[in-house]
Amino acid sequence: MSNTIAELSEQEKIRRNSLQAMRDLGIDPYPANEFPVNAFTDEIRENFRDDQEPPRQVSIAGRIMSRRIMGKASFMELQDSHGRIQVYVSRDAICPGEDKTLYNTVFKKLLDIGDFIGIKGYVFRTQTGEITVHAEELTVLAKSLRPLPIVKMKDGVAYDAFEDPELRYRRRCLDLVVNKGVKEIFVKRSRIIAAMRRFFDEAGFMEVETPILQGIAGGASARPFITHHNSLDIDMYMRIATELYLKRLIVGGFDGVYEIGKNFRNEGMDRTHNPEFTCMELYAAYKDYNWMMRFTEKLLEHICLTVNGSTEVKVGDNVISFKAPFRRVPMIEAIRENTGVDITGMDEEELRSTARSLGVEVDDTMGKGKLIDEIFGETSEGKYIQPTFITDYPIEMSPLTKRHRDNPELTERFELMVNGKELANAYSELNDPIDQYQRFLDQMHLAEKGDDEAMIIDHDFVRALEYGMPPTSGIGIGIDRLVMLLTGQTAIQEVLFFPTMRPQKAAKNAADANAAEGEEESKKD
């Protein structure tokens, strides 16, 4: 038990007394046997016919969400995984014999909002026109020992909702139960990932799995989480990217692989960043970044149509169209487009001075790549609302990317910007092992200057490239941000079941206070 009896609220004490009273009556409040569900609330409403004879028999189960006790007959609202439906409970229907204990004592006095019950009965329409299940059998399935937050409504509008983000994210189970629309976000998340998988599978790609615990944190510029392997007595890293392992599989002879999984970066948290996040990475042999742009457009257009039935989504005040093709803008041109400054050919000191003149905070640990990245991020990134490929990044920013075929100072890389944020990052992959090793050395020099996000040399990956990797294009897509876009959310916490949270402060238990107050109000009703 998480609480001693002395710490329980009055409502919790009442519920535990009700629990014991059920047991004293010989009713198991947590039965082990199966309850035969054969219908769900949404499907019952959709298929109801007033002229159906005999009335349809159903067996449903879910939580009690409200009750109106009216003597020998009562109404309650039952919520299952598909929605809510009204249930009519008559004393004589569920207690056909002399013993009326199930109704008079259990239903009226011992059951509470939040309890799970099973109902068998038939479907009818009340005189007020509401589709309702007439209960003929009632089975207690699970007793709720804590009161739920009660969302109070007036004229169809919630005026006392369970909406504090801190409580909602920490107690997601309650959020899913009482807040309409939250579950739908996560259902859509599942459909987005399923649509992505089908698109890749039909295109001939194979889904694979690579290590989460890695000896070297490679494949991206980020600070890793460090852990310790006791048996081997070595430090290991939670992966920051899947890239270097997936490219080993291309070396090994696979033409197309992808992985959808968790990455971990030991960095800040805000409305668009969580230290644990889901990413998709895909690698295609014999392709380049131009092919990957076309492939990405088709992928996102397909997902939008499959999940939303349209290529347009509304995010805040913006209507975003994922109809292909997307605009393509070279990075240096994007900076010039938004600042009027041409950074072509600038050295490190010139870039640092330019950044400061543009009001961009920089420091002496930043090399050319980091400086350009900061300038673009602060002055330009947020301007690209409609899907836009920002292409041809300076070589200092892209240690794993092939040099541009027309300009060796640039690389064949793009990032897809949508609603002012990066959604995808892709390259023509660097497959020259000598060039790759030198790029890693350059990263080590940045680390010596104090850049704690610089990459570590992965000698095993370089050795794999020395065996030969065909021309390859790869892409990473942030699943959480994609879900945010396609569900119209502006905070990453809204699309993660259990986002990382700061340690909880000792404070008034607002959720339980809301619940207790709501339960008292429901009794008055």
N, C-alpha and C positions, 0 to 999 in steps of 0.2 A: 504494500500500500504506500502511496506517495504522501499520505497525510495521516497523522494520528487523529483519534476521535476528537481530541480537544481542539484541533486546528480546523475541523470541518465547519462549513457554513451551516446555517439552519436548514437551508434547502437540501444540502448534502446529507445531513442527519435524517431528515424526513424520508429521503429516498432510500437510505440504508434500512430504515425501519420498515419501509414498504417491501424492500427485498426480503427481509426476514419474515414478514407477514405472509408473503407468497409461499415461502418455503414451509411455514407452519401450516398452510392450507394444502400442502402436498403438491404445489405447483413449482416445477423446476424453472427458475428465471433464466437459465442458460442451457436449454435442452440440447442434446447431442444429435438427435435424429434429424434427418433431412426434411425440409418443408418443400413440398412440390409446387414451385412457382411455374405457372404456365402462361402468364400474361404480364404486360407492363403498361404503365399508366398512359403513355402517349399512344400506344397501339390500341388500347381499349377505346379511347376517344375517337381515333381515326376510323375505326371499323364499326362504331356503334350504329345500329339501325333501330328506329323507333318501332318498326313493324316486325322486328325479329320475334318469331314464336317457335319454341319457347324462348324466354330470355337467355342470353348467353351466360353460361356458368364460367367463372374465373377463379383462379387461385393466385393471390398477389401477396407481396411482403414488402415491408419497409418501415420507416420511422413515423411515429405520430408527430405531426407538426402543429396541430391545433385541435381543440375539442370544444364542443358546445353541449354540455350536459343538460338534458331536458326530461327529467323524470324517467319514464319507461322506455324512452327512445332518445337517441343522441346522434349528433353528427361529429365526424372528425375528418381531418385532412391527413392523408397518408402519402409519404414521399418515398419513391423508390429511385433506382439509378437513372430513370428516364423522365421523371417529373413528379407531379402531384395529382391526386384525385380525391374527391370527396367519398367518404364511406358513411353509410347509414347503419347504425347499430341499434337494433331493437332487443329489449330484454327477452321477450318471448321467442325471438328467432334464434338467438345464440344460447338460450337456456330453455329448451323445449319441455323439460320436465319440471318437477317441483322445486329442485335446487336452483335458486337464482344467484348463487354466490359469484359466479363468473361475471355477471353484469353488476350486481349491486355493490359488491366489495372489490373485486379485481379491477373491472373496467372503470368504475366511477371513482374509486378511492386509491387504488394501489398503482395504477398505470399513470405515467407522466409523459409530458412532451419530451421527445427524444427516444422513447422506448421503441424497440423493434417488435412488431407483431406480424402474424400471418392472418390473412382473411380469405375465406372461401365463401362465395356467394354468387349473386347474379347482377347483371348490369341493367340499370333502368334510368329514366330521366325524371327528375323531380318536377313538382308543379311550377317551380321557378325556372325550369329549363336546364338545370345542371345535370350533366352525366355523372352518375353516382353508382357505387357498388353497394348492394344491399347485403350486409354480412349475415351469413348463416352459421359460420364457425369462426371463432377467434382463438388464436394460439399465441401465447407469450413466447417470443424468440430471444430477446435479450433486454435486460433491465439497464437503463442509463442511470449512472450514479452521480453525474454532474449535470446541472441544467444547461441547456443550450442558450446562446444569445438569441433573443427574440427580436426579429426585424419588424417594427411596427409600421403599418401602412395606413394612409388616409387618402381616399380618392385615387387609389392606385399608385401612390408615391410613397416611398420609404422616408420616414422622418426621424427614425431613431435606429439607424442601421449599424451593423457590425462592420465598421469601415476604417478603423484605425489601422494603417498599414503595418505598424510594428506588431500588433496583435494578430492581424490576418496572416502575415508571413510566418510568424512563430507557431501559430495554431492553425495550420492550413486545413486540417481535418474539419475544424469548425467553419472556416471560410467556405469550403466546398459544400457543406451541409446547408448553411443559411443564406449565402449570397448568390442570388440568381445570376447566371452567366459565367461564373468562375469555372465551373466544370467544363463548359463548352469551349473555353480557351484551350484546355488541355486535351479535349477530344480532337480539336482542330490541329493541335500540335502533333498528335499521333498520326492524323491523316496526312499532314505535310510530309512527315518523315517517310510514311508508307508510299506516298506518291513519288518521292525522290528515289526511293529504292527501286520501285517498278521501272522508272525511267532509265536508271543505270543498268538494271538487269536486262531490260529489253534492248539496250544499246550494246550488250555484250560484255559489260564489266563484271568483275567478280568481287564480292564483299569478303574482306579479310579482317583479321585481328592482329594487332601488334602490341608489344609490351607497354604497360602503363608505368611500371618501375624500370628506369633506365640508368645505365652507368654514366651516361653523358646527357645533359639536357640540351638537345640539339633540334634543329629544324625551324627555329624562330629566334627573334631577339626579345628575350623576356627573362625575368627573374624566376627561378624555379623554387618549388618546395623541396626541401632536403629531408630525407629520412635515413634510418640506419638499419642495415641488414645484419641482425645479430649473428647468425650462423656463419656468414662470410666475413663478418667484421669489416664491412665497407659501407661508406655513405652511398646512397642512391637518390635518384631524382624522380619526382612525379613528372610525367612527360609534359612538355609544353607544346609539342606538336608531334604528329605521326609521320612527318615527311621523310626523314632519312631512312626509316625502316621500310616504308612503302616503295621508295626508289630502289632499295636493295631487291625488292621483289621484281621490279622491272629488269634489273640486272640479271635476275635469276630466270627470266624467260617469260614472265606474264606480260601480255600486251595491254591489259587494262585492269586496274584494281582500285577499290575504294574502301574507306573505313568511316563509320559514323561512331564516334565515341567521345569520352570525356578527356579534356585537357585541363591542366592546372597551372595557373600563373600567380606567383606570389606578389601581387601588385594591389593597387587600390581598388575600392568598391564604389560604385556610383550607380546611377539609373541605367547605365548601359554596360556595366562591367560586373562580373561575378568571378571570384578566383577559381571556381570550378565551372566549366562551361562545356557545351557540346559543340563539336566541330565535325564537319565532313571534309575529308581530303580524298581527291581522286587523281589518278595518274594514267595518262594515255600515251603509249609508245607510238612513235612515228608521227606525232602531232606537234604543233607549235601554238604560241599564245593567240594567234589570229583564229585558228580553229577553235581554241578554247573559248574565245569570246562568243563565237557563233553558237557553240554548244551550250554555254551558260544562258544565253538569251532564250534558247528553246526550252531549256530546263525550267527556268523561272516562269515563263509563259505557261508551260504545261502544268506546273504545280498550282498556279493561281486559278487556272480554268478548272482543274480537278477539284480543288478544295473550296473555292469561292464562287465558281461558275462565271467568273469575270476576270479580265486582266487588270481591273482597277480596284484599288483599295483606298480607304480613307484612314489617314493617320493624323489625328489632331485636326488642324485646319487644312491639311494638304491632301489632295487626291493624287495618288501615285499610279502611273500606268506601267505595267510590266509587259506591254505589247512590244514585241521585237520589231525592228532592231533598236538597240540603245545607242546613245551618243558616245563618241570616242574623242577624248581630249588628252594630248600629251601633258605630263605633269608640269613641265616648265611653262608650257603655254597656259595651263590652268592658273598658275601663280601669276603670270603676266596678266591674264584675263581679269583677275580679281584684285590685283594690287597696282598694276601698271609698271611693275618692276621686272626686268629681265635678268635672271640669275645665271644665264648661260655663261660658262667659263669662269665663274667666280671661284676663288680659292677659299680656304677655311676662314681666314680672317675677314675677307670681304663678306662672306655669308653671315658671319657672326655680327658684323657691323650692320648689315642690311636687316637682319632679324630684329636687332634692337631698335633700328629706325622705324620698323613696322609695329613696334610695341610687343614683340614676341620675346618671352623670357628664355634666355639661353645661358649656358655656363661654359667654362673652359674645358670641361671633360668631353664636350660634344664634338665629334668629327663632322666631316662634310655631310655624310648621309643623315645623321641625327639632326643637324641644323636645317637641312632641306625639309626633312620630315616635319620638324616643328613649324617652319614657315608655312608649309602647305596646310598642316593641321589647323593652325590658328587663323589663317587668313582666307582659306579657300574651301576646305573640306565641307564645312557646313552649308556652303552655297549650292551644293548639288543635291537637289531634292528628287528630281526624276532620275531613274537609273542611268548612270553615266560611267563608262569605263575610263578611268584615269590611267594613261599608258606611259610607257617609255621612261622608267625611273632612272635617275642617275646611278651609276655603278656602285657608289659608296653605300647606297641604301639597300643593296640587294646581293648579299654574299652567296646566294645559292642559285642565281639567275644567269642565264646565258647572255653574253654581250649582244647588243643590238647589231643586226647584220649590216646596218648602214651607218652607225655611229658608235664606235667603241667606248665612248664616254657614257653611253646609256645602256640600259638592259631591256630585254624583251619581257616586260612585266606589266601587269595591270592590276588595279584594285577597282572593284565595283562599288561606287558610292550611291547610296539610296537614302533619301530623307536626311541628308547631311552626315551620314555615318558610313564607315566601311562595312560592306556585307561580304565581300569575297576578295581573295588575293590569289593571283595566278602568275605563272611564269612559262616561258620556254626554259626548261630545266637545264642548268649547267651540267654538262656531261664530260667536260675536259678535266681530268683529274689533276693535272699540273696547275691549271688556272684555279680549280677549287681549293687546292692546298694553299696557294698564295692568298686567296680570299680569306681563308681561315686565319692565316698569319696576320693579315690586316686587322681582323677582328680582335686578335690577341693584343695587338698594339693599342686598340681602343680600350680594352679591358685594363691595360697597364696605366692608361690615362685616367681611369676611374669610372668607365662606363660599365655598370653592373648588369647591363642587358646584352653585352657583347657575347657572341657565340664562342664556344670552346671548340678546339680542334678535335674532330672525330676521325681519328686515324683509321678506324675500321671502315667507316663510310668511304674515305678516300681510297682505301685498298679495294673496296667493292667497285668503285668507278674505274679503277685501273684494269679490272677484268673486262670492262667495256659496258656502257649503257647506251642503248639506241637513243636517237632524238626523242625527247619526251616533253609533254606539257602536263603540268599539274595545277590543281586549284584547291583552295580551302574555302569553305563557306561556313559562316557562323550560324548554326542552327537556331540558337536562341534569338538572335537578331532577326533572322528570317521569320520566325514565328511572331515576334513583336510586330513586324511589318504587316503580315497577313492577317493578324487579329486586331490590328489597330491599337496596340498597346505602346505606351511611351516609356515604360520602366521594365527592365529585364526581370525584376522580381515577380512581375505579374505572369510570366510564362515559365517560371521555375517552380516546381512543386515545393521545394524546400531550399530557398536561397540561403546563402551564408549570412549569418546575422552577428552583430556585435554581442558580447555577453550581456544578458538581460540585467537591467538595474533593478534594485529592490524598489518596487513601486506598487501602487494600488492595483489590485487585480481587476482591471477594467472589464475584461471579458466576463468574468464570473459575476461582477456587479451588474453588468448589463443583463446577463442571463437571469439572475435572481429577480431583478426588477421586472423583466419581461414576464417571468413566470407568475409573479404576483398580479400583473396586469391581466394575464390570460385568465386567471381565476375570477377576477372581477367581471370579465366578459361572460 
